[in-house]
Amino acid sequence: MDVLAHVSEATGVPADLLGGYLPVLTAAVSTGRLPGRDAVDGLRALGAAAAERGVPVRALADACLLARELDAPPAEAQVLAAVRRALAAYFDGYEEAQHQAIRREDEARREFIGDLLQGRADRLAERAEHFGLRLAEGYVVAVAKDVAPVADGDPLIRRVEEALVTRFGSHNILVAARDGLLVCVAPATLTAATGEFTHHVRGSLGQGWRVGVGRPHRGPGGVVTSFREASDAISLGERLGLRPQVLRAADLLVFPVLLRDRAAIEDLVTSVLDPLREARGGPESLLETLEAVFGAQGNQTAAARKLGISTRAVTYRLERIRRLTGFSPDDPTQRFTLETAVLGARLLDWPARD
């Protein structure tokens, strides 16, 4: 086995990447001169090829030393063997220190994001500057949920954050995992950031993904508020069976208002919808019909298509609702009452929890 084949087997570095190296050493020994420009350019090209093929620079350096060691006189070979071992120790210490620094940074990052999203204020502003956030500004939080929870260490986190930083040239964007959600904290001035975040979520998560987007708020407490709004938007979407996969808290403000006075909404649901219990098969099909009609802006044909029934069946059900409740979706005032009651029923999980 020749020298290059032995070196390649011992170090894992392809032999062709070392082909121009030994002649350079041989020429230097015989002439006493350093390599010329052409030789250096050739080695530089081999170094670039090694990088493109994923060969670590540590392995490349070890291969170069071993190649000379195997081709050197015994005394020089012994010295080169010592140099190889010493360099390996240097590399080990250097890489371990790098790994420890990365682990410390990741741990500090996780702790900071946890404190930020929970509103714990221990040196929060000072720590935020380390991660590029200026908490006096307004921030928006977007969260993504998938069937499988997102956990710390998921490669998706770093991939999405790098894509956002590349797009916007800004380091004051954070992407992390929290409560099984993929969380993005971005300045309110970067209005396209949540759209870019959604784009990468769509390409990376499964079919069941949803994104919630909070409203912009200022200060550390604002980040907490926006995070809660974004999370609540997803929860509301699931409870109400909303079709959009991207839900904005600004579009859902009526629901917190409804829930703020739970006694009032419970009274409305009971007063308006309780008569639907008398319908054959229970109230569920009639509730679904109302939801479809409201979602289609009163277009009964479109509602029938969504429900998979005939338009005549929709008309019949609406008439049945009018007779049982006394409220008609065709009357503007009564329609508002009915729609609010149906939304309240979904929020309260009526009649299942009744």
N, C-alpha and C positions, 0 to 999 in steps of 0.2 A: 504494500500500500504506500503510495507516495505521500509526501508531507501534507499537501493541501487536502487530500482525501482524509488523512488521519485527523487533521485539525477540524475539518467539517464534521466528522463523526463525533469528535469529542466536545465540540462547542455548539453544534447545530447551525453554524453559519455556512451558507452555501459556498462551495469551493470557488465558484466563478467570481464571487465578490472579493476574493483574496488573490486572484490571478495576477493583478498588476503590482502586488505589494512586495513579494519576495524579490523580483528583479530590481526594484528600487533599492532594497537593502543590499543586494549583491553589488550593485553599481556603486553604492556609497562606500562599502568596504574596500572595493578594489581601487577606487579613485580618491577616496578621502573627501569627496565633495557632497554637499547637500543635494537633494533632488532638484532638478530643473523645473521650469514652469510647466512643460508638457507633462512631466511625470505627476506633478502635484494636481494638475487639472484632471488627469486620468483617475487619480485616487479620489478626488472630490466627486467625480461622476459616480464612482463605485459607492461612495458614502451616501449619495442621494438615492441610488438604487436600493441600498440597504434599508433606508428609511421608508421608501415606497413599499418594500416587501415586508415591513414590520419587524426587521431585525433590530433588537435593542442595541444601543451604543455600547453598553457594558459587554455584551457578548462579542461585538465586533472588536473591541479593544483586547479582550481576552484571546480571541482568535489570532490577532496580529502578534501578540507576545508569544503565544504558543508556537506559531509558525516559525518564528525566529529561534525560539528555544530548541526546537527539534532539528534545526539546521545549523546550530552553533557548536563551537568547540565545548568540551565538558565544563571548563571553568566558567565560561560565559553563560552556558545553559543553566548552571546552578544559580547564577545571579538573576537570570531572567525568571527562573521558577520562583525565586524569592519575591521578585517584583510583582509577578502575577498574583501571588498569595497576598502580598501587601495591598495591592490595588483592589482585590476582591474584598478585603476587610474594609477598605475605605468605602467602596460601593455599598457594602452591607450597612455600615453605619449611616451613610448619607441617605440611603433609601428608607431605612427605618425611621430616621428623623423626619423625612418628608411625610411618611405615612402617619406618624404621630401628629404632625402639624395638621394634616388634613382631617384626622379624626377629631382633634381638638376644635378645629374650625367648624366641622359638621355638628359637633355637639353644642357648641356655642350658638350656632345658627338655629338648631332645633329648639334650644331653650329660649332664644330670643323670640322666635315665631310663636312658640307656645305662650309666652308672656304677653306678646303683642296682641294676639287674638283673644286672650282672656282678660286683657286690660290691667294686668299687673304692672305697676309703674316703677319698679325698682330699677333706677338708672336707665329707663327705657329710651329717653331721647339720646343720651350719650351712646348707648349701645346701637341705636338705630343708625347713627352716623357711620359706624363701622361697616354697616351693610348697605350704605348709600341712600338711606331713607331720611328725608327731612320732614319730620312729623308735623311741622307747622303748616305744611301744604295740605291740600285736599287729596284723599286717596279713594280709590274704588277697589272693592274686593269682588272677584268672581270665583265661584267654586264649581267644580265638576264632580258629578257622581256617576259611578258605573255599577254594574251588577256586583262586581268584585271590588271590595274596598281598596283604596290606594294607601300604601304604607310607606313609612320612611325607608329610604334606600331604593325605592323603585326607580329604574333608569328613566322612566317617563318624566320624572320631576326635573332632572338635569337637562334632558333633551328639550323640553318645552321652554325652560328658562333660557337656555342658550339661544333658542330660536327667537325668543322675544327680544333678548338683548341685541342679537344680530340685526333684527329688523329695525329697532328703534334707537340703537346706539346709546342706550341708557342703562346704567347699572343700578338704578333705584327701582327695580322690579324684583319682587320675590315670588318664587314658586315653591310650594311645600305641600306636605301631606298633613291633614288635620282631621281627626274624627272620621277617617276613612274617605275623606274628600280630597281632591286635588285643588289647592288654593292658589290663587294668583292675586298679589297685592300690587297695584300699579297706580301711578299718579293720575289724578283726574284730568290733567292736561293732556295725557296721552289717550285721546278719545278712541283711537283704533286698537288699543291694547287688548281690550276684552274680546273684540272681534277676532284678533289674531290668536288669542288664547283658545277661543271656541274652535277656530279652524284646526288647530293642532289636536284638540280634544277629539273632534270629529274623525280625524285620521288615525287616532291611536286607540280609542276606547271601543267597546262593543256596541251593539245596536241599541242597548238600553240606556245610553248615556243621557244625562241632562246637565245643563249649565244654568246656574243662578247668578244673577248680577245684582249687587247691592247698589245703593245710591252713593254719590260722592259725599264724603264728610271730612272734616278737618281734625287734626290732632290724633293722639293715640286712641282716645275714646271713639273717634270717628272711624278708625280702622275696625274696631270691635263692632260698632253699629253696622257698618257696611257688610262685615262678615256674617253677622246674624241675619241681616236682611237677605243676603244671597242664599244662605242655608234655608231660611224660612220659605223663600220663593220655590225652592225645589220641593220642600215638604208640602206646600200648598198645591203645587202642580200634581203631586202624587195623590193627595187626598181628594182633589177635585177632578182628577182624570183629565187635566188640561193637555191638549195635543202638542203645543209647541215644545220643542226640546230646549229652547233657550228662553228662560223666564226672567224678566226684569222686575225688580222690586218696585220700581216707579210705576209699572203698569198694574200692580196688584195691591195698591194702597187701600182699596175698598175693603179687602179682607181683614186686615188688622182692625179696621174701624168696626166691622161687624163683630169681631171676636172681643172687642174691648168691653162691650156690654153683653156678656153672655146670657144674662137673664132675659134681656130684651129680644135677642135673636132666637132663643129657645121659645119664647112666647109667640113670636111671629111664625116660626116653623109649625108649632103645634096648632095655632089658630087657623092658619091658612091651609096646611097640608094634611092635617089629621084626617079629614074626611076621605082622603084617598085610600085609607086603609080598607074602606068598604068595597073597593074595586076588586073584581075577580082576579085572583093571582097576586093581590097585594099592590102596593104603590110603586114598585120599582120601575115597571115598564112605562108608567105615566110620567115619572120623574125623568127617565131617559128621553122620553118624547119632548118634554118641555126643554130639556138641555139642548137637544138637537135643533129644535125650532129657534131657540134664543141664539144658538151658535150660528145659525144660518140667517140671522136677521129677519126672521119671520117667514122665510121662504120654505113652504111646506114640501115642495118637490125636492129641494136639496136635503131637507131633514129626512124625508122618506128614503132617499138614496143612502144617506149615512146610516140609517137604522136598518136598511135592507128590507123594508116593507113598502106597501103601496101608499100612494098619496091619500087614497081614500081612507086607509087605516089610520094615518096621521090625523086626518080631519075628524074621524070618529073619536079618536082618543082625546083630542082637544075639546070636543063637545062633551065628552064624559067628564073631563076635568072641570069644565065650566059648570056642569050640573052639580057635581059633588062639592066643589069649593065655593062656587058663586063668583069666581074670578075668571076673566077671559083674557087670553094673551093678545087679543085684537084691540083691547082698550088700553091706551097708553098708560094711564095711572095704574090700572089693575095689572098690566104687564110688568111694570116696575116692581109692584108688590110680590107678584108671583116669582119673578126672576130672583129677587133678593131672598125670598123664602127658599127657593131651590138651592141657591148658593149656601145659605145657612144650613140647609139639610146636609149638604155634602161636607161642610166644615164640621158639623156635629156628628157625622156618620149616622144620620137619621134615616130610616127607623131602626137600624141594627142595634144602636146603643140605647134605644128608648126603653 
